[in-house]
Amino acid sequence: MAKREPSGSQAGGDGGILVQICVECGREYTFEDEPPPDDMKCEKCGGRVFRSFFEADEPSEASRDFTETTGRDMRPDDPEGDTTSGDLVDLERL
């Protein structure tokens, strides 16, 4: 029987989580510290065919870049912000 690990990644070895989803019923199984057994069987429907996904613990470079470019900046001393001290005074008067 073929191994069910994503190419280049092993459960828990690279700091990530292996998620396997039964193709029959959609039940998810997660493996953090060890790979799934070779004779794995779905507890819900008895299926033996799974789709594997490897999720890294840390965000990818693309995810970090997206957050940096679209995320809301909450620092009050940010030079790029368009809020002026007058805007803050106006808010206090509401």
Secondary structure, DSSP 8 states (H G I E B T S, - for coil): ------TT--TTTTSEEEEEEETTT--EEEESSS---TT---TTT----EEEEEEESS--HHHHHHHHHHS----TT-TT----HHHHHHHHT-
